[in-house]
Structures are given as structure tokens and as C-alpha cells.
Amino acid sequence: MPTKPATPCTVPDCPNVSIGHGKCRLHDRLSRRDYDGSRGTRQERGYGAGWQRVRQHYLQRYPFCALCGAPATDVHHIYGIANGHRDDNLMALCHQHHSQITMRELNEGRGWKKSRGQARDVRVLREPNSAGVNI
């Protein structure tokens, strides 16, 4: 079966071959390290011990994903973390849906650095089931 030809790393003067998205393994790892370093710690981003308690309590009260009904593993800030850890700003989600929403927000330029204070209502994605419960 034919394979895609190797392409060079997109970093100037790098002799290595790309691993599929433009950069070689070394430069991909360096880019990820730089990105992770620029994000700050979870406490600096507002996800310290207080958030862990709120998250745990919220998941106990809302154990199912608001979009599909699967077991919830993540709690999403609907309007961004700057609007607090209040129930009207939180939504229990399965990991798959939380990842999809987060990626969509990042791709739309509303990631964690840019989202502070911007409304991001994902509740419109939910539809009531036959029992009238939003899933």
C-alpha cells in the first residue's frame, strides 16, 4: 500500500522529518512545552482546591452528561471561569463532549486566555428528551 512521502520539519534549518503535522518530534515537543509553560499553573488559572471541591460536589448532584446522558466526568464553565463557579455557570459533561466544546472554543479564539468575561452558552446544544429532561 502506498504511503505518504515524508516532509521536512517546518522549523527553518531543521534537517529532521515531520511527524505528520509540520514539525519533527523534537520541535513538536518543544512547542508543547512552551505552550504548557505559558498557561500557568492550575491554581493561577483558577482551578485550585476550592474548584476541586465545587467540581466534586457538582458531579455528585449532576452525575450525567448534559448533552448525551453518559456518566459525567468533567464540569464545564459555560460563560468562562471569570464568571465564577456558580451552578448557573456550570455544566456536567462526559470527557468527549467537554473536549469537543473546549476545542471548538479554542478554534474560535475563545480559549482560556481570551474567554474571561465572554458569554459562551453551550446549553443551546441540549435538547429535552421525552421526559422533558435536558440531555
Secondary structure per residue as TSV (DSSP state, phi and psi in degrees):
chain	resnum	aa	ss	phi	psi
A	1	M	-	360.0	135.2
A	2	P	-	-68.1	147.0
A	3	T	-	-116.1	155.7
A	4	K	-	-69.1	133.5
A	5	P	-	-65.6	146.9
A	6	A	-	-67.0	143.2
A	7	T	-	-116.8	151.0
A	8	P	B	-71.9	156.6
A	9	C	-	-60.9	142.1
A	10	T	S	-79.6	-6.8
A	11	V	S	-77.1	126.4
A	12	P	T	-53.9	138.9
A	13	D	T	67.4	11.9
A	14	C	-	-88.4	125.8
A	15	P	-	-84.5	-3.7
A	16	N	S	-79.9	167.1
A	17	V	B	-98.0	143.0
A	18	S	-	-63.6	150.0
A	19	I	-	-100.0	16.5
A	20	G	S	123.9	-18.5
A	21	H	S	-131.9	28.1
A	22	G	S	109.8	-35.0
A	23	K	S	-112.2	154.5
A	24	C	-	-76.2	172.7
A	25	R	H	-57.6	-43.1
A	26	L	H	-62.4	-50.9
A	27	H	H	-72.0	-28.9
A	28	D	H	-64.8	-45.6
A	29	R	H	-63.2	-41.3
A	30	L	H	-65.3	-39.6
A	31	S	H	-63.3	-43.7
A	32	R	H	-65.0	-39.9
A	33	R	H	-63.6	-43.1
A	34	D	H	-63.7	-41.8
A	35	Y	H	-63.5	-47.8
A	36	D	H	-61.3	-38.4
A	37	G	H	-67.1	-29.5
A	38	S	H	-80.8	-15.7
A	39	R	H	-75.0	-25.8
A	40	G	-	86.1	169.5
A	41	T	-	-75.3	166.6
A	42	R	T	-63.2	-33.2
A	43	Q	T	-66.3	-41.7
A	44	E	T	-64.8	-28.3
A	45	R	T	-88.1	-1.8
A	46	G	T	96.6	16.8
A	47	Y	-	-117.2	50.1
A	48	G	S	-84.0	-156.0
A	49	A	H	-62.2	-37.0
A	50	G	H	-61.3	-43.0
A	51	W	H	-63.9	-39.4
A	52	Q	H	-61.0	-38.9
A	53	R	H	-67.4	-45.1
A	54	V	H	-60.6	-45.7
A	55	R	H	-59.6	-48.4
A	56	Q	H	-61.3	-45.2
A	57	H	H	-65.0	-41.2
A	58	Y	H	-63.8	-42.8
A	59	L	H	-67.8	-28.6
A	60	Q	H	-68.3	-37.6
A	61	R	H	-80.5	-31.1
A	62	Y	-	-127.3	80.8
A	63	P	-	-79.6	-2.7
A	64	F	B	-121.1	148.2
A	65	C	-	-59.2	131.0
A	66	A	T	-69.7	-14.7
A	67	L	T	-101.1	-33.8
A	68	C	T	-128.7	-11.8
A	69	G	-	86.7	-1.1
A	70	A	S	-70.7	164.9
A	71	P	B	-57.0	131.5
A	72	A	-	-80.1	138.0
A	73	T	-	-123.0	-19.9
A	74	D	E	-126.4	154.2
A	75	V	E	-120.1	123.8
A	76	H	E	-101.3	137.9
A	77	H	E	-85.7	109.4
A	78	I	T	-63.1	-47.8
A	79	Y	T	-105.2	19.9
A	80	G	-	90.8	155.9
A	81	I	G	-67.6	-25.4
A	82	A	G	-62.8	-21.1
A	83	N	G	-91.0	10.6
A	84	G	-	90.1	176.2
A	85	H	S	-99.9	31.8
A	86	R	-	-76.3	153.2
A	87	D	G	-56.7	-36.0
A	88	D	G	-73.5	-4.1
A	89	N	G	-113.0	6.2
A	90	L	E	-119.0	153.6
A	91	M	E	-148.3	128.2
A	92	A	E	-78.9	131.4
A	93	L	E	-138.6	154.8
A	94	C	-	-73.5	162.1
A	95	H	H	-60.7	-39.3
A	96	Q	H	-59.4	-48.8
A	97	H	H	-68.6	-37.4
A	98	H	H	-63.2	-41.6
A	99	S	H	-64.1	-42.2
A	100	Q	H	-62.2	-45.9
A	101	I	H	-65.1	-43.5
A	102	T	H	-62.3	-44.6
A	103	M	H	-63.7	-40.6
A	104	R	H	-61.5	-43.2
A	105	E	H	-64.9	-41.3
A	106	L	H	-63.7	-41.9
A	107	N	H	-68.1	-26.7
A	108	E	T	-89.1	5.3
A	109	G	T	78.6	23.9
A	110	R	-	-118.2	41.6
A	111	G	S	-73.7	-170.9
A	112	W	T	-60.3	-33.0
A	113	K	T	-75.1	-33.1
A	114	K	T	-99.3	-9.5
A	115	S	-	-86.8	-9.7
A	116	R	T	-59.1	113.1
A	117	G	T	89.7	-7.5
A	118	Q	-	-88.8	135.7
A	119	A	-	-72.4	131.5
A	120	R	-	-136.3	75.5
A	121	D	-	-82.2	106.5
A	122	V	-	-95.0	-2.6
A	123	R	G	-64.7	-20.5
A	124	V	G	-65.5	-15.6
A	125	L	G	-74.0	-20.5
A	126	R	-	-80.8	145.3
A	127	E	-	-127.9	141.9
A	128	P	B	-68.0	140.1
A	129	N	-	-84.0	-172.8
A	130	S	T	-62.9	-23.3
A	131	A	T	-89.0	1.5
A	132	G	S	82.5	10.6
A	133	V	-	-94.2	130.2
A	134	N	B	-67.8	128.6
A	135	I	-	-125.6	360.0
